[in-house]
């Protein structure tokens, strides 16, 4: 079991006042709240912060924690000294609020699995319906175009008969319907938490997100592709092959196309009752002037074309 | 896991704009109807349908309701604050998505 430095987690010194602890918590909670934060490990950080605050905000728990001494380093292998909590009364008691099931082994070793009085929700009565559960799954763009079956693994904390929380892993094969959009949900009836007694199981809600695609970007139901073109293709017009999720198509580039110009292929976005569109965004690629011939051609353009791209800047 | 589980494929229903009833949304968020009604009154989520019996909620309502619940529980934000925070975050999301579409990510 690893020692956790709750002061370090909250960025506080060991002599911080209760007010400072509260202020630090408020500030960091806003920073790492999974709904607000875009930082990758926000959820883990937020949990860690909640645990640190749970201990430090409570003068009694804090005093007990302090008694372990200041010499421990975060991550160091830790075993509580015998009778370390002598004179404190929280062990197994009801002092721990919050979702104690989410706290670390370190916390549980010190303060017990308190706060579980409220945790057997769903077990009141004799026939309670199980809770609905939620998960986010990532699929590929092609899965939405073609429809697919994906195997997903879920881990759910469940309570066993002894009242201990155990993380259960299970995997499900899920049908991904054609035309599903990012942000949409799939509901699987009866795949949530089991009910108690004769109560039916809850539902499982899966939020759909798309993996980043090497070629395409998705916005609502529209799909975008950056297409490199040569200056002469853009200037003179051309017919080029373009990849789409449904296979390559021939695209006509109109003459005098501009950098960043968008060409629309109607109805070739995500499929559905109202299919999205496919947009090709032109990216003009310049041939490098590395050979004598290329340099000569550029030089000729310089001589013969009257072109000032900075005209609008007034210079 | 037995071999039956390996071959079994679950087909769910896609939640469209008007899929969830008030009862279903309450269960999905594990809250009382009163709380859902209060966030509708604050226009944090907007159901379709004229009266409470006809209310239907979208998947987006589900996401916003669950976010609202966490913001209230974890940060102690009141409903007006939640409405403001969610709207600003949505705007931020849209801007991020737009940046991505423009290739600036």
Interface residues (C-beta under 8 A of the other chain):
Chain A: X26 X29 X30 X33 X34 X35 X36 X46 X50 X129 X131 X132 X134 X149 X170 X171 X172 X173 X174 X175 X177 X180 X183 X184 X185 X186 X187 X188 X189 X191 X202 X203 X204 X205 X206 X207 X217 X219 X224 X226 X281
Chain B: X1 X5 X6 X7 X8 X9 X10 X11 X12 X13 X14 X15 X19 X27 X28 X30 X59 X60 X62 X63 X66 X67 X70 X71 X74 X75 X85 X89 X97 X100 X101 X103
